[in-house]
Amino acid sequence: MPQDASVEDKAARIIAENVYYAFRGQGTTLIDPSHEETLLARLAEAIRPGIGGSVNAIVTAANAVLSAWERGSEGAPSPRVRSVNLADGSVTMELTEGEGLAQANRGRDDV
């Protein structure tokens, strides 16, 4: 991320990274390493408008990106974002399709 990136851009990227790592760690959708940056960029771009606003908007935007990504892949439904902590960028994920709840608090302290 460029050094001149805004606080909002940095926050969006941190949340996007936390969503990505939780999705990758708990999900069944395989992500080719060469596509990692593409998914991170899509997440950050979708999340950015919600920074400074509604947490629900951020959750909805992140989940829309994950759903679109998953549609192009094979595998069982993967976790979705349940909540975001704007203070530290951590996320809580939950499994979809009634598979139960799995929490992944992926947090960083540099927001």
N, C-alpha and C positions, 0 to 999 in steps of 0.2 A: 504494500500500500504506500502510495506517495507520502512523503513527509508533510506536504501541504494539504493533506486530506482533512476535511472538516471533522469535528467531534462526532457529528451525526454519521458521517461515512465510516469512521472508525468503529463506532458502536454497532452499526449495521453489519460490518464485516466480522466483528467478534461474535455477535449473535449467530450470524450465518455459519461461522466455523463451528460453533458449539452445536448447532442443529445438525450440520453435516456429520460431525464425529459421532454424535448420538445415533443418527440415522444409520450410518455405516456400521457402527458397533452392535446395534440391536436388530437391524433389519435383515431381511432375506434377499433383498435386491443387491445384486453384485454391481459394484461401481468400478469400471476400468480406471486404473490410476491416471491414464491420459485424459480422462473426463472430469477429474476431481475439480480442477480450476473452473471448468464450465459450470458445474453445479454450484460451486461456491459463489461465483459471480451472479448466477441467476437468483440465488437465495438473497445475497446482499442487495441486489437491485430491487427485489420485491419487498424486502424488509425496510429499506431506507425511508420510504414515505411515511412509515408508521413511527419512526423514531421521534420522540417528543410528543407523541399522541397516544392513541389507544393501544394497549397491550393486545387486545383482541384483534386489532387490525394486523399486528405483526404476526400473531399466531395464524390467522387466516391466510396471510400472504405466504408464509413459510410452508404451510400445509398444501397450498395450491401448487407450489413449485415441486414439493415432494410427490404429490399425486401425479403431476404431469410427467415427472421423471420416471416414476414407477410404471406408468402406462406403457412406456417404451421398453420395459424390461420384463423378464420372467421372474417368477417367485411369488411367494405368499405375501399378503399385505404386510407392510412394514410399519414401524411406529410413526406416530405423528406428534407434533408439538402440542402439549397440553397447556403449558404456561411458560412465560419468559420473565425473568427478573431483570428489570431495566437497570438496577443498581450495579450489577456485576456481569450481566450478559449470560447468566446461566439459564439453561432450559430444562424443562421436565417433559419427558416423552411418555406416551402411552401407546400400547398396542391397539391396533384397529381390529375391526370385525369380531368384537367380543372375546378376544383372546386373553383378556385380563389386562392388568395394569403393570407396566414396567417403568420404573422411574430411572432416569439417567440425568443426574445433575452434573452437567458439563459446564463448569464455570471457570472464568478467568477473572483475575482481579485488576485488569488493566483498562477497564472502561472508564 
